[in-house]
Amino acid sequence: MRYIQLLITLLLSGTSVLADNNEEISKHPATQVTFSYLKNAMGQDWEKAANSIEPLSLENLKTRYILKIKASSTFDEEIARVRKVDCANLREVEKLEPVDFYVRYHKGIQQRFKVDQEILDKILASLAVKLLSLAQDTVGGNEYCHILVRTRHSNGDKQISALDLVSLIKIEDTWKVTLNAQQPVVKKVESPPK
């Protein structure tokens, strides 16, 4: 529900280009970054996917995971979370560079699902990305671009179709995927003076 509200807000604010003008969306520089990111993430090439992500998002992902480890209710739970990123203890997790953490984090998820290379090859060979809309906005002096796509791929057994919203931020002259824009923002509401 939260993503639907975000999507509606994004598409109604700022500059927006809808599916009937796919050529214009295709020419936007953030579109190629989106395609590259999705292809690398779907193919589980986490090193290349990380290169498309803004450094602050990677740092925040690592910070949130460290907080999750520290919030573990048992020592066994803490160790399990540490091992998911192929580390021996919390200090090792804290020392990881954000890109290395991102790669280890996703490889840990990948190992749980045990998708072999033959299936990944089928997914990548069949991957199609249809551009649906693009919304661009400036918030707090930062330029953002939100691209809604429909992805379709086959794993050899099933055809899978999904909606994906990829948010990007412009850093200097380069668009980077921002995981931070997908996080909820909570601000305290100021009370009116009495």
C-alpha positions in Angstrom: 0.0 0.0 0.0 2.9 2.4 0.9 4.4 1.9 -2.5 1.1 2.6 -4.3 0.8 5.8 -2.4 4.4 6.8 -3.2 3.9 6.0 -6.8 0.7 8.0 -7.1 2.3 11.0 -5.4 5.4 10.7 -7.6 3.4 10.5 -10.8 1.2 13.5 -9.8 4.1 15.7 -8.8 7.0 17.1 -10.7 7.8 16.3 -14.3 6.1 13.1 -15.4 6.2 11.2 -18.7 3.7 8.3 -19.2 3.9 5.1 -21.3 2.4 6.7 -24.4 5.7 8.6 -24.8 8.2 5.7 -24.3 10.7 7.2 -26.7 11.1 10.2 -24.5 11.5 8.0 -21.4 14.1 5.8 -23.3 16.2 8.9 -24.0 16.4 10.0 -20.4 19.9 9.2 -19.0 18.4 7.6 -15.9 16.7 5.0 -18.1 19.9 3.3 -19.1 21.1 3.2 -15.5 17.8 1.6 -14.6 18.1 -1.0 -17.3 21.7 -1.8 -16.3 20.8 -2.0 -12.6 17.8 -4.3 -13.2 19.8 -6.6 -15.5 22.6 -6.9 -13.0 20.3 -7.5 -10.1 18.2 -10.1 -11.9 21.4 -11.8 -13.0 22.7 -11.6 -9.5 25.8 -9.8 -10.5 25.9 -7.8 -7.3 29.3 -6.1 -7.9 27.9 -4.5 -11.1 24.6 -3.7 -9.5 26.5 -2.0 -6.6 28.2 0.3 -9.2 24.9 1.7 -10.2 23.9 2.6 -6.6 24.7 5.9 -4.8 27.3 5.5 -2.1 25.1 7.0 0.7 22.4 4.3 0.0 25.0 1.6 0.3 26.2 3.1 3.6 22.7 3.4 5.0 21.9 -0.3 4.0 24.9 -1.4 6.0 24.0 0.8 8.9 20.4 -0.5 9.1 21.7 -4.1 9.0 24.2 -3.4 11.8 21.3 -2.0 13.9 19.3 -5.1 13.1 22.2 -7.3 14.3 22.5 -5.3 17.5 18.7 -5.6 18.1 18.9 -9.4 17.9 17.0 -10.9 20.8 19.4 -13.9 21.2 23.1 -14.5 20.6 22.2 -17.2 18.1 20.1 -14.8 16.1 23.0 -12.3 16.2 25.4 -14.9 14.9 23.0 -16.0 12.2 22.7 -12.4 10.9 26.4 -11.9 11.0 27.0 -15.2 9.1 24.5 -14.1 6.4 27.1 -11.5 5.3 29.9 -14.1 5.6 31.5 -12.6 8.7 32.6 -14.1 12.0 31.4 -11.3 14.3 29.9 -7.8 14.4 33.2 -6.1 14.3 33.9 -7.7 10.9 30.6 -6.5 9.6 31.3 -3.0 10.8 34.7 -3.0 9.0 33.2 -3.9 5.6 33.2 -1.3 2.9 29.6 -0.5 1.9 30.0 -2.0 -1.6 31.4 -5.2 -0.1 28.6 -5.3 2.4 26.0 -5.0 -0.4 27.6 -7.8 -2.3 27.8 -10.1 0.7 24.3 -9.2 1.8 22.8 -10.2 -1.6 24.9 -13.3 -2.0 23.6 -14.4 1.4 20.1 -14.0 0.2 21.0 -15.7 -3.1 22.4 -18.7 -1.2 19.1 -19.2 0.6 17.3 -19.6 -2.7 20.0 -21.6 -4.4 19.3 -20.4 -7.9 21.8 -22.1 -10.2 23.6 -20.5 -13.2 21.5 -22.3 -15.8 18.4 -20.7 -14.4 20.0 -17.3 -14.1 21.1 -17.6 -17.8 17.4 -18.3 -18.8 16.2 -15.4 -16.7 18.7 -13.0 -18.4 18.0 -14.3 -21.9 14.3 -13.8 -21.5 14.4 -10.5 -19.5 12.2 -7.8 -21.0 11.8 -4.4 -19.4 8.8 -2.2 -20.5 9.0 1.4 -19.5 5.7 2.6 -18.0 6.4 6.1 -16.6 9.0 8.5 -15.4 8.6 11.1 -12.8 11.3 13.7 -12.1 11.4 16.0 -9.1 13.7 18.2 -7.0 13.5 17.7 -3.2 15.8 19.5 -0.8 18.1 20.6 -3.7 18.5 17.0 -5.0 17.2 15.9 -8.4 15.3 12.6 -8.3 14.0 10.4 -11.1 11.5 7.6 -10.5 11.0 5.1 -13.3 8.2 2.6 -13.2 8.8 -0.5 -15.3 7.2 -3.9 -15.9 9.7 -6.7 -16.0 9.0 -10.1 -17.6 11.3 -13.1 -17.5 11.2 -16.9 -17.5 13.0 -19.2 -15.3 12.4 -22.1 -17.7 9.4 -23.3 -15.7 7.4 -20.2 -15.2 6.8 -16.8 -16.7 7.2 -14.0 -14.1 5.9 -10.4 -14.5 6.4 -7.7 -11.9 6.1 -4.0 -11.5 9.3 -2.3 -10.3 9.8 1.3 -9.2 13.5 2.3 -9.5 14.4 5.6 -7.8 17.5 7.5 -8.9 19.3 10.6 -7.7 21.5 12.8 -9.8 25.0 13.1 -8.3 26.9 15.8 -10.3 26.1 14.7 -13.8 25.5 11.0 -13.2 22.3 9.2 -12.2 22.6 6.6 -9.5 20.0 4.2 -8.0 19.0 5.4 -4.6 17.7 2.9 -2.1 17.1 5.7 0.3 14.2 7.1 -1.7 12.4 3.8 -1.2 12.6 4.2 2.6 9.7 5.8 4.5 10.3 9.3 5.7 9.0 10.1 9.1 8.9 13.7 10.4 7.4 15.0 13.5 4.3 17.2 12.9 4.7 20.6 14.4 1.8 21.5 16.8 0.1 24.8 16.0 0.7 27.5 18.6 -2.1 27.9 21.1 
